[in-house]
């Protein structure tokens, strides 16, 4: 271990210095982000409007090197937030893939220098077709990319965080941030919400977090409905058959009027000797808690925990007295939501 420390110079560099280096990197990159924030202007507005107005075409993003990696990230973020997009490899574009660009497309090119040889063919191709909108993201005003773009966004000149000011750090950070700003702005303009987002993320932990009550609830015959004029004797049979420990009570118009749990039944059996002859509407709990089917399942679980209950009625379109589903705490916990 001591030998390794000597090789990497760690014996001369204490833990405090290591932390200071990390903090300095973050300080410099934070300063770069503030510069980018000040650079958000009418050019940004034009980018957003151009993307939003792209109805019959495609959004294509491209870049070289680190900018190429970031271009892939831009494309992925746009696609996952309601703006379909794909990444075009500039090298492959010069060998046949240029055919992926067609009229009415929006092409976004990212290049700090704006002079990358690999991008010149794409710039030339887009410039020849007036129906293709070319968005140039660069830090050089005198570059080929800047001069030939329909919409130009000038990235601020920033100090790189590494020694010698040549390692791409701050410059790549602001590129990523700009892409996020574009994607989220488009997302907000399109009113792309969490339910839309969930459709594009059907797997993984994110999908679990975005599951709604509708995804997990019982519907149709599985809802433990009983009529409010049945006797408690009949209710006992129903609650056993349904196996959910709860009954949802409805009237002749199928309006939900109350709820009864197996805990309520046990308490009643201890209080009233002839409770089985009673009509359920006389002992049910009125105005049961009901949640909208589009509520996140995690939020429904929170309500159950707060109210110290194990199930909820489910409604839609503000019609709280019309039960369309029933969700039990086990539905939520079995979906690994907690």
MARGU-764064 format. One record per residue: residue in one letter; x, y, z of N, C-alpha, C in turn. Coordinates in steps of 0.05 Angstrom, whole numbers, plus 32768, in hexadecimal, padded with zeros to 4 digits. Layout:
MARGU-764064
aXYZXYZXYZ ...
***
This chain:
MARGU-764064
x80117FE88000800080008000801180198000 x802780198010803980308011804680347FF6 x804D801E7FE9805A80207FCF8047802D7FBB x802D80267FBC801980327FAA801680507FB0 x801780577FC9801480737FD1802B80847FC5 x804380787FC5805A80877FBB8057808A7F9D x804D80757F8F804A80777F728037808D7F6B x8021808F7F79800C80A37F72801080BE7F81 x802580C07F90802B80D97F9D801980E07FB4 x800C80CB7FBF7FF880D07FD4800580D67FEF x801F80CF7FF2802C80D5800B803180F3800E x803381017FF88038811E7FF9801D812D7FF8 x800881207FF17FEE812D7FEE7FDC81238004 x7FD6813380187FC5812A802E7FA881298026 x7F98811D80387F7B811A80337F6E8135802F x7F78814A803D7F6C8165803B7F708170801F x7F88816B80147F8D81757FF97F7C81677FE4 x7F77814D7FE87F66813E7FD67F4A814A7FD5 x7F3F81517FED7F25815C7FEF7F2481787FE3 x7F3981877FE77F3B81A27FDC7F3B81A27FBD x7F48818E7FB17F49818B7F947F2C81877F8A x7F1E81747F977F03816E7F8F7EF181867F91 x7EF481957FA77EE381AD7FAB7EE981C27F96 x7F0281C47F8F7F0A81D87F7B7EFF81D17F5F x7EFF81B87F597EF381AF7F3F7ED581B77F3E x7EC781B17F547EAA81B77F557EA681D67F55 x7EB781E57F627EB582027F627EB8820D7F46 x7ECC82037F377ED0820D7F1C7EB982067F0A x7EAF81ED7F0C7E9981E57EFB7E7F81F37F02 x7E7C81FA7F1C7E64820A7F247E6682267F18 x7E7D82317F187E81824B7F0B7E7B824A7EED x7E8282347EE07E7C82307EC47E5E822F7EBF x7E5082217ED17E33821F7ECF7E25823A7ED2 x7E30824B7EE37E2582667EE77E2982767ECD x7E3F82727EC07E4482807EA67E2F82777E91 x7E2A825D7E917E1682527E7F7DFB825E7E85 x7DF482607E9E7DDA826B7EA77DD782877E9B x7DEC82977E9C7DEB82B27E927DEA82B37E73 x7DF0829C7E667DF0829B7E497DD682937E3D x7DC3828B7E4E7DA882837E457D9A829B7E3B x7D95829D7E207D8A82B57E147D7682AE7DFE x7D7282C07DEB7D5E82BB7DD67D6682A47DC4 x7D7F829E7DC27D8882877DB37D7D826D7DBE x7D7B826C7DD97D7082557DE67D5282537DE0 x7D4482697DE07D28826A7DD87D24825E7DBC x7D3582667DAA7D33825D7D8E7D37823F7D8C x7D4A82357D9C7D4F82187D9C7D3582097DA5 x7D2982127DBB7D1182057DC57CFA82067DB1 x7CF6821E7DA67CE082217D927CE4820F7D79 x7CFE820D7D717D0481FD7D5A7CFF81E07D5F x7D0681D67D777D0181BA7D7E7CE381B57D81 x7CD581C77D8E7CB881C37D927CA981C47D78 x7CB381D47D657CA581D67D4B7CAC81C07D37 x7CBE81AE7D407CC681987D2E7CB181827D31 x7C9C81847D207C8681717D217C89815A7D0E x7C92815F7CF57C94814A7CE17CB0813F7CDD x7CC3814B7CEC7CDF81427CE97CE981347D03 x7D0381317D047D1081247D1B7D2481377D28 x7D2A81317D417D3F81407D507D58812E7D4F x7D6D81387D437D8681297D407D9C81387D4F x7DAB812A7D607DC181377D6F7DDB81297D68 x7DF081397D647E0A812E7D5D7E21813E7D69 x7E3881317D6C7E50813D7D777E67812A7D75 x7E7F81347D7A7E9781247D787EA581237D93 x7EB2810D7D997EC1810B7DB27EAF810D7DCB x7EB9811D7DDE7EA981227DF67E8E812E7DEF x7E8E81407DDC7E74814C7DD37E6281377DC7 x7E6D81237DBB7E5D810D7DB07E5080FD7DC6 x7E5F80F87DDB7E5380EA7DF27E3C80FA7DFE x7E4181147E007E2C81267E0B7E1481287DF9 x7E1981277DDE7E0381277DCB7DF1810F7DCF x7DFD80F87DD57DEE80E07DDA7DDC80E47DF3 x7DE880F17E067DD980F77E1F7DC1810A7E19 x7DC6811F7E097DB181317E027D9A81227DF5 x7DA181117DE17D8D81027DD27D7D80F07DE4 x7D8B80E37DF77D7D80D07E097D6A80DF7E1C x7D7380F67E267D6281067E387D4A81127E2A x7D4F811C7E117D3881267E027D2381107DFD x7D2D80F97DF47D1B80E37DEE7D0B80DA7E06 x7D1780DA7E1D7D0A80D07E357CF780E47E41 x7CF780FD7E377CE681127E427CD3811D7E2D x7CCC810C7E197CB781147E077CC081207DEC x7CDA81227DE77CE3812D7DCE7CF481187DC0 x7CE881077DAF7CF780F27DA17D0F80FC7D93 x7D2680EE7D977D3F80F77D8C7D5280DF7D89 x7D6680E37D777D7B80CE7D767D9680DA7D70 x7DAB80CB7D777DC680D57D737DD080CB7D58 x7DDE80DD7D4A7DEA80D67D307E0880D77D33 x7E1580C07D2F7E3280BF7D307E3D80CE7D18 x7E4D80E37D1C7E5780F37D057E6980E47CF2 x7E7880D17CFC7E8980C17CEA7E7880B07CD8 x7E6480A37CE37E5380927CD37E4280A27CC0 x7E3C80BB7CC87E2C80CD7CB77E3A80D17C9C x7E5580D27C9D7E6480D77C847E6780BD7C74 x7E5C80A77C7E7E5E808E7C707E4380817C6C x7E2F80927C667E1480877C607DFE808F7C73 x7E0580937C8D7DF080997CA07DE480B57C9E x7DF080C67C8C7DE580E07C877DC880DE7C7D x7DC180C77C727DA680C37C687D9180C37C7E x7D9A80C27C977D8780C37CAD7D7C80DF7CB1 x7D8A80F37CA67D81810F7CA77D6F81157C8F x7D57811D7C947D4481237C7E7D38813F7C82 x7D2981487C6F7D1C81627C717D0B81657C8A x7D0B817D7C947CFB81847CAC7D0781797CC6 x7D1F816E7CC57D2D81657CDD7D3A817D7CEB x7D3F81797D047D4F818C7D147D69817E7D1C x7D80818A7D137D9A817E7D197DA8818F7D2D x7DAF81837D447DBE81927D597DDB81877D59 x7DEE81997D547E0A81927D547E18819F7D6C x7E27818F7D7C7E3581997D937E5381977D8E x7E6181AE7D907E7E81AE7D8C7E8981C77D98 x7E9B81C47DAC7EA681DB7DB97EB581ED7DA4 x7EC581E07D947ED581F07D807EC481F87D68 x7EB081E87D627E9F81EE7D4A7EAE81E87D30 x7EC581DB7D327ED681D67D1B7EDB81B97D15 x7ECF81A77D257ED4818A7D227ED081817D05 x7EE481747CFA7EE3816B7CDE7ECB81587CDA x7EC681477CEE7EB181337CEB7E95813F7CE8 x7E9281587CF27E7881657CF17E7481757CD7 x7E89817A7CC97E87818C7CB17E7581817C9C x7E7581677C987E63815B7C847E46815E7C8C x7E40815B7CA67E25815E7CAF7E1C817B7CAC x7E2E818E7CB27E2881AA7CAF7E2281B17C92 x7E3281A67C817E2F81AB7C647E14819F7C5A x7E0F81877C637DF681797C5A7DDD81897C63 x7DDD81917C7D7DC681A07C887DC381BB7C7B x7DD981C87C747DD881E37C697DCC81E27C4D x7DCF81CC7C3F7DC481CA7C237DA681C77C23 x7D9A81BE7C387D7D81BA7C3A7D7181CE7C4C x7D6281E17C407D5681F67C507D4181ED7C64 x7D3681D57C607D2281CA7C727D2E81BD7C8B x7D4981BB7C8B7D5681AF7CA37D6081C77CB4 x7D5981C67CCD7D6181DB7CE07D7B81D17CEF x7D9081E17CED7DA981D97CFA7DAD81EB7D12 x7DAF81DE7D297DB581EC7D427DD281E67D4A x7DE281FB7D4C7DFE81F97D537E0482017D70 x7E1081EF7D7E7E1881F47D9A7E3681F47D9B x7E42820C7D9F7E5F820E7D9E7E6882267DAF x7E8282277DB47E8D823E7DC37E9D82517DB2 x7E9F824B7D987EAF825B7D857E9C82697D71 x7E9C82847D737E8B82937D617E9582947D44 x7EAF82907D407EBA82917D257EBC82757D19 x7EAF82617D257EB182457D1C7E9E82407D04 x7EA3822A7CF67E9282227CDF7E76821C7CE9 x7E75820E7D007E5B82067D0B7E4A821F7D12 x7E5582327D1F7E47824A7D277E3D82597D0F x7E4E825D7CFB7E48826D7CE47E3282607CD2 x7E3082467CD27E1E82387CC07E04822E7CCE x7E0182337CE77DEA822A7CF67DD2823D7CF2 x7DBA82317CF17DA282427CF07D9C824E7D0C x7DA1823E7D207D9E82487D3C7DB982437D49 x7DC482587D557DDF82567D617DDD825A7D7F x7DEB82497D8D7DED824D7DAA7E0A824E7DB1 x7E1382647DBC7E2F82687DC37E3482607DE0 x7E42824A7DE47E4A82427DFF7E5F82557E0A x7E5D825B7E247E71826D7E307E8D825F7E31 x7EA2826F7E2F7EBD82657E337EC182627E51 x7EC782497E597ECA82447E767EE582387E7C x7EED823A7E947F06822F7E9E7F0282117EA4 x7F1382007E997F1281E47E9F7F1C81DE7EBB x7F1181CA7EC87F1781C57EE47F3281B77EE8 x7F3C81A97ED37F55819A7ED57F6D81AC7ED3 x7F8481A27EDA7F9D81B27ED87FA481B87EBB x7FAD81D07EB57FB481D87E9A7F9D81E27E89 x7F8581E17E947F6D81EB7E867F6881DE7E6B x7F6F81C47E697F6B81B67E4F7F5A819D7E51 x7F5681927E697F45817A7E6D7F2881827E6C x7F1881777E597EFB817E7E577EEC81777E71 x7EE6818B7E807ED781877E997EC0819B7E9B x7EC781B47EA07EB381C97EA17EA481CC7E87 x7EB281CA7E717EA581CD7E577E9181B77E51 x7E97819E7E5A7E8481897E567E6C818B7E6A x7E7281957E827E5D81997E967E4781AC7E8B x7E5081C37E7F7E3C81D67E757E2D81CB7E5D x7E3A81BA7E4D7E2C81AE7E377E15819C7E41 x7E1C818C7E557E07817A7E607DF0818A7E6C x7DF7819F7E7B7DE381B07E877DD181BD7E73 x7DDD81C67E5D7DCD81D37E477DB981BF7E3B x7DC281A77E377DB081927E2C7D99818C7E3F x7D9F818B7E597D8A81877E6D7D76819E7E6D x7D8181B67E6A7D6F81CE7E6A7D5D81CD7E52 x7D6781C57E3B7D5781C37E237D4181AE7E26 x7D4981967E307D3681807E327D2081867E46 x7D2781927E5D7D1381987E717D0181AE7E68 x7D0C81C27E5A7CFB81D87E507CE681CD7E3C x7CEF81BC7E2A7CDD81B07E177CC8819F7E25 x7CD181907E397CC0817F7E497CAA81907E56 x7CB181A67E627C9E81B87E6F7C8A81C47E5B x7C9581CC7E447C8481D87E2F7C6F81C37E24 x7C7781AA7E237C6581957E197C53818A7E2F x7C5781947E487C48818B7E5F7C4B816C7E62 x7C6481647E5F7C6B81487E617C6F81427E7F x7C5C81327E8A7C5C812D7EA77C6781127EAF x7C65810B7EC87C7080F37ED37C6380DA7EC8 x7C4A80DC7EC07C3D80C47EB57C4780BF7E99 x7C4D80D47E8A7C5980D17E6F7C7580C67E72 x7C8480D07E867C9F80C87E8A7CA080AA7E91 x7C8C80A17EA07C8B80857EA87C8980727E90 x7C7A807B7E7C7C76806B7E647C9080647E56 x7CA380777E587CBD80737E4A7CD280657E5C x7CCA805F7E757CDC80527E887CCE803A7E95 x7CC680267E867CB780107E917CC67FFD7EA4 x7CE17FFF7EA37CF17FED7EB47D027FFD7EC8 x7D0B7FEE7EDC7D1E7FFA7EEE7D1180087F06 x7D2180137F187D17801F7F317D0780387F2B x7D0D80467F167CFE805E7F0F7CE180577F09 x7CDD80427EFA7CC280397EF47CB280327F0D x7CC080267F207CB2801F7F397CA980387F48 x7CBA804C7F497CB380657F567C9C80737F49 x7C99806F7F2F7C84807D7F207C6A806D7F1C x7C6980557F297C5080467F277C3980547F34 x7C2280537F277C0B80617F327BF8804D7F3F x7BE580577F4D7BD080467F5A7BC380357F45 x7BBE80407F2D7BB080317F187BC080187F10 x7BDB801A7F117BEC80047F097BE97FEC7F1B x7BE17FF17F347BE17FDC7F497BC67FD47F54 x7BB27FE47F4F7B987FE07F5C7B887FC87F51 x7B757FBE7F627B627FAA7F5A7B4C7FB87F4A x7B417FAB7F367B2B7FB77F267B157FA27F22 x7AFF7FAB7F177AE97F997F107ADF7F887F27 x7ADD7F6E7F227AD27F5C7F367AE47F587F4E x7AFD7F607F4B7B107F5D7F627B0C7F727F77 x7AFD7F887F717AF87F9C7F857AE37F907F99 x7AE87F927FB37AD77F857FC77ABD7F947FCC x7AAC7F977FB77A937FA57FB97A7E7F947FC8 x7A6D7FA27FD87A557F967FE37A407FAC7FE4 x7A277FA47FE27A117FB87FE37A0C7FC08000 x7A037FD880047A017FE3802079EA7FD78030 x79D87FC9802279C17FBE803079C57FA08038 x79DC7F95803379E17F79803B79E67F788059 x79E17F60806479E57F5D80817A037F588087 x7A0A7F5A80A07A257F5580A87A2D7F3880A5 x7A197F2680A67A1F7F0A80A27A287F068085 x7A1B7F1380737A237F1180567A3E7F1F8052 x7A427F3580617A5C7F44805F7A737F338068 x7A6F7F23807C7A847F1180867A8D7EFD8071 x7A797EF280627A807EE0804C7A8F7EEE8036 x7A867F0680307A937F15801A7AB07F1C8020 x7AB57F2580397AD07F2D80407AE37F168041 x7AD87EFE80477AE87EE680477AEE7EDD802A x7ADA7EDF80187ADE7ED77FFC7AF17EEA7FEE x7AEF7F047FF37B007F187FE57B1D7F167FEE x7B217F0F80077B3B7F0C80127B4C7F258014 x7B407F3C80157B4F7F5680167B4B7F648031 x7B3B7F5880427B387F64805D7B277F7D805D x7B1B7F8480477B0B7F9D80457AF47F998032 x7ADE7FA780377AC77FA880257AC17FC5801D x7ABC7FC980047AB47FE37FFA7A967FE37FF6 x7A877FF480047A6A7FF380057A5F80077FF1 x7A4C7FFE7FE07A40800F7FCC7A21800E7FCE x7A1480237FC479F680237FC479EC80187FAA x79D2801B7FA679C680107F8D79CF801E7F74 x79DA80367F7779E480467F607A0280427F5C x7A0D802E7F6A7A2980277F697A3B803E7F72 x7A30804F7F847A4080647F917A4C805A7FAA x7A65805F7FAF7A7280557FC77A6980657FDF x7A5F80577FF37A548064800A7A63805E8024 x7A74804980237A838043803C7A97802D8038 x7AA48026804E7AB88011804D7AB780028068 x7ABF7FE880677ABF7FD880807AD77FC5807E x7AE67FC480947AFD7FB280957AF87F9B80A8 x7B0A7F8780A67B077F7080B87B0B7F7880D5 x7B1B7F8D80D97B1E7F9880F47B057FA380FF x7AF57FB180EE7ADB7FBB80F67AC87FA480FE x7ACA7F8F80EE7AB87F7880F37ABE7F6B810F x7AD87F6981157ADF7F5E812E7AD67F6F8146 x7AD87F8981437ACF7F9B81587AB17F99815C x7AA27F9881457A857F9681477A7C7F7C8154 x7A8A7F66814D7A837F4C81587A867F4B8177 x7A987F5B81817A9D7F5D819E7A897F6E81AC x7A7E7F81819C7A6B7F9481A97A4E7F8B81A7 x7A467F81818F7A2A7F7A818A7A287F5C8185 x7A177F5081967A147F3281947A057F2B817A x79F37F3B817179E37F35815979EC7F468141 x7A057F4C81407A0F7F5F812B7A0C7F53810F x7A0B7F39810C7A097F2D80F279EE7F3380E4 x79DA7F3C80F479C07F4280E879BF7F5F80DF x79D27F6F80E779D27F8C80E079D87F9080C2 x79CC7FA580B779D37FAD809B79EE7FBB809C x79FE7FB580887A1A7FBF80887A1B7FDE8088 x7A077FEB807B7A078008807A7A0480158095 x79FA800780A979F7801280C47A11801280D4 x7A24800280CC7A3D800080DB7A56800780CB x7A53800C80B17A6A801280A07A76802D80A7 x7A8F8030809F7A9C804B80A17A95805B8088 x7A8A8072808C7A81808280767A998093806B x7A95809C80527AA980AD80457AC580A18045 x7AC8808A80397AE3807D80397AF7808E8029 x7B10808C80307B25809B80227B28808F8006 x7B2880A17FF27B2B80987FD67B4180A97FC9 x7B51809D7FB87B6780AB7FAA7B6380A87F8C x7B6E80BC7F7E7B6D80BB7F617B7F80A57F56 x7B7680987F407B8480827F357BA0808A7F2A x7BA480A47F247BBD80AD7F1A7BD180B57F30 x7BC980B27F487BDC80B97F5F7BF380A57F5F x7C0B80AE7F657C21809C7F687C1C80887F7F x7C23806F7F7A7C1E805A7F8E7C2D80617FA8 x7C44806D7FA67C5480747FBE7C4480897FCF x7C36809B7FC17C2680AE7FD07C0E80A17FDD x7C02808E7FD07BEC807F7FDC7BF580707FF5 x7C0D80647FF37C188056800A7C1C806A8022 x7C258082801B7C29809680307C0F809D803E x7BF9809E802E7BDF80A4803A7BD6808D804C x7BDB807580447BD4805E80547BE3805E806F x7BFD8064806D7C0D806580857C04807B8098 x7BFE8092808D7BF580A9809D7BDA80A480AA x7BC88098809B7BAD809380A57BAB807980B5 x7BC1806980B47BC2804F80C17BAC803D80B7 x7BAA803B809C7B978029808F7BA68018807B x7B99800380717BA77FF0805F7B9C7FF08043 x7B888000803D7B7D800080227B6F801A801C x7B6B801F80027B5F80387FF87B4C80327FE1 x7B3680407FE07B2680407FC87B3380517FB3 x7B2D804C7F9A7B3A805B7F847B2480677F71 x7B2780807F6A7B14808D7F587B23809A7F41 x7B1480A57F2E7B2080B47F187B1080CD7F13 x7B1D80E17F087B1080FB7EFF7B0081087F16 x7B0B81087F2D7AFF81167F447AE481097F4E x7ADD80F37F427AC480E67F4B7ACA80D37F62 x7ACD80DF7F7A7AD580D07F917AC180BC7F9B x7AA880BF7F947A9380AC7F9D7A8F80957F8A x7A9F80947F757A9D807F7F617AB7806F7F62 x7AB780587F6F7ACF80487F717AD580387F58 x7AEC803C7F4C7AF4802D7F347B0A80197F3A x7B15801B7F527B2B80097F597B2E80077F77 x7B3F7FF47F7F7B447FF07F9C7B617FE87F9F x7B6F7FF67FB17B8B7FEF7FB47B917FE97FD1 x7B9F7FD37FD57BA77FC97FF07BC47FCF7FF4 x7BCC7FD2800C7BE87FD880127BFB7FC28008 x7BF17FA980067C027F947FFC7C087F977FDE x7BF57FA37FD07BFA7FA87FB37C137FBA7FB0 x7C147FCD7FC17C2A7FE17FBF7C457FD57FC9 x7C447FC87FDF7C5C7FBD7FEB7C677FA67FD9 x7C557F967FCD7C5F7F817FBB7C6C7F8C7FA1 x7C667FA57F9B7C727FB27F847C8D7FBF7F8B x7C967FBA7FA47CB07FC57FAE7CAF7FE37FB0 x7C987FEE7FB77C95800B7FBB7C94800F7FD9 x7CA580207FE47CA4802580017CAD80428006 
***
